[in-house]
């Protein structure tokens, strides 16, 4: 294809102001094989700066791979996917602004986010506009609970699922009378995880002796960790994510708290763990919604890991896994509905069973939470790791139906379908 540009410039003087008028005239000469292809826009809204930037970058890489895979296969209903990327900056306000812009630009799907605060505002704006929102890395119960919407779907697991998955391991290792201290991120996600895990622990006889809120983006955790050191719990639970979790565990190690108490991180992501290494991650108990080591078990995970590793020379994290599933499941739903109409796509997703990265999973109709396993893992000792990404042993797999909230536990009412 050859593009010829002709540019004409005229200068006007209007009330003392010089205005440059630029007219761009162009003609396109096509060969028959270069005829324009109809496209469809997907909006990607992820943190590329701030404390969750590594997670946002991980998601973006998987989004690009999934879109390339679909386009190579002919697109969606014959339309090639184009995408627009926005930086949320770990800010709910910026996320909302981005979402509105993407909707105004004609996006048929909005996806992304590495925090529940980001997910909540995207879900709200997409519901208003009648645009599907496939949530990225978001763990708070509220996203498919009190803040749930008909146009929102979440593959990532939630705080309730993580807490129930952890309960068996915590009781088995530390007994039913263990004393717990919680350091938690003081926003919707941190409070959601704290509430779910504390409830499970106390129902089984555990005792909460300390809970300390910390701001998003905290660099120093020394003051709250010194309070934990004085309280001498049996278990320290660190509810932090991204760079915050990295900072907190580094300082936990510096104060030698792991010699006096167990350390639990309710939600883990491989990019955080890799930044810390096995010396710090050793013995840390956690849960994951997905781990690259599952490639040894599930063919779909192996395909994804192989593609990601070949392109980026590193392992994908759980946020990348969510991004991969979101794009492929949306495309599949449109193909099955034979329409981009948002209500028809919703109908194609609700109660739909699929096998992609794991075994059989499905999108539950009444709250749009994916029902899938949660994996309990423990950090390997330095002598056990094979490479910088081989940091965990999966010790327990809890099936989704065992962990999912019941209607009584989650009385969400999604907006009615027309």
Rosetta blueprint (number, residue, H / E / L):
1 X L
2 X E
3 X E
4 X E
5 X E
6 X E
7 X E
8 X E
9 X E
10 X E
11 X E
12 X E
13 X E
14 X E
15 X L
16 X L
17 X E
18 X E
19 X E
20 X E
21 X E
22 X E
23 X E
24 X E
25 X E
26 X E
27 X E
28 X E
29 X E
30 X L
31 X L
32 X H
33 X H
34 X H
35 X L
36 X L
37 X L
38 X L
39 X E
40 X E
41 X E
42 X E
43 X E
44 X E
45 X E
46 X E
47 X L
48 X L
49 X L
50 X L
51 X L
52 X L
53 X H
54 X H
55 X H
56 X H
57 X H
58 X H
59 X H
60 X H
61 X H
62 X H
63 X H
64 X H
65 X H
66 X H
67 X H
68 X H
69 X H
70 X H
71 X H
72 X H
73 X L
74 X L
75 X L
76 X E
77 X L
78 X L
79 X E
80 X E
81 X E
82 X E
83 X E
84 X E
85 X E
86 X E
87 X E
88 X L
89 X L
90 X L
91 X L
92 X H
93 X H
94 X H
95 X H
96 X H
97 X H
98 X H
99 X H
100 X H
101 X H
102 X H
103 X H
104 X H
105 X L
106 X L
107 X L
108 X L
109 X E
110 X E
111 X E
112 X E
113 X L
114 X L
115 X L
116 X H
117 X H
118 X H
119 X H
120 X H
121 X H
122 X H
123 X H
124 X H
125 X H
126 X H
127 X H
128 X H
129 X H
130 X L
131 X L
132 X E
133 X E
134 X E
135 X E
136 X L
137 X L
138 X L
139 X L
140 X L
141 X H
142 X H
143 X H
144 X H
145 X L
146 X L
147 X L
148 X L
149 X L
150 X L
151 X L
152 X E
153 X E
154 X E
155 X L
156 X L
157 X L
158 X L
159 X H
160 X H
161 X H
162 X H
163 X H
164 X H
165 X H
166 X H
167 X H
168 X H
169 X H
170 X H
171 X H
172 X H
173 X H
174 X H
175 X L
176 X L
177 X L
178 X L
179 X E
180 X E
181 X E
182 X E
183 X E
184 X E
185 X E
186 X L
187 X L
188 X H
189 X H
190 X H
191 X H
192 X H
193 X H
194 X H
195 X H
196 X H
197 X H
198 X H
199 X H
200 X H
201 X H
202 X H
203 X H
204 X L
205 X L
206 X L
207 X E
208 X E
209 X E
210 X E
211 X E
212 X E
213 X E
214 X E
215 X L
216 X L
217 X L
218 X L
219 X L
220 X L
221 X L
222 X H
223 X H
224 X H
225 X H
226 X H
227 X H
228 X H
229 X H
230 X H
231 X H
232 X L
233 X L
234 X L
235 X E
236 X E
237 X E
238 X E
239 X E
240 X L
241 X L
242 X H
243 X H
244 X H
245 X H
246 X H
247 X H
248 X H
249 X H
250 X H
251 X H
252 X H
253 X H
254 X H
255 X L
256 X L
257 X H
258 X H
259 X H
260 X L
261 X L
262 X E
263 X E
264 X E
265 X E
266 X L
267 X L
268 X L
269 X L
270 X H
271 X H
272 X H
273 X H
274 X H
275 X H
276 X H
277 X L
278 X H
279 X H
280 X H
281 X H
282 X L
283 X L
284 X L
285 X E
286 X E
287 X E
288 X E
289 X L
290 X L
291 X L
292 X H
293 X H
294 X H
295 X H
296 X H
297 X L
298 X L
299 X H
300 X H
301 X H
302 X H
303 X H
304 X H
305 X H
306 X H
307 X H
308 X H
309 X H
310 X H
311 X H
312 X H
313 X L
314 X L
315 X L
316 X L
317 X L
318 X H
319 X H
320 X H
321 X H
322 X H
323 X H
324 X H
325 X H
326 X H
327 X H
328 X H
329 X H
330 X H
331 X H
332 X H
333 X H
334 X H
335 X H
336 X H
337 X H
338 X L
339 X L
340 X L
341 X L
342 X H
343 X H
344 X H
345 X H
346 X H
347 X H
348 X H
349 X H
350 X L
351 X L
352 X L
353 X E
354 X E
355 X L
356 X L
357 X L
358 X L
359 X L
360 X L
361 X E
362 X E
363 X E
364 X L
365 X L
366 X L
367 X L
368 X L
369 X E
370 X E
371 X E
372 X L
373 X L
374 X E
375 X E
376 X E
377 X E
378 X E
379 X E
380 X L
381 X L
382 X H
383 X H
384 X H
385 X L
386 X L
387 X L
388 X L
389 X L
390 X L
391 X L
392 X E
393 X E
394 X E
395 X E
396 X E
397 X E
398 X E
399 X L
400 X H
401 X H
402 X H
403 X H
404 X L
405 X L
406 X L
407 X L
408 X L
409 X L
410 X L
411 X L
412 X L
413 X L
414 X L
415 X L
416 X L
417 X L
418 X L
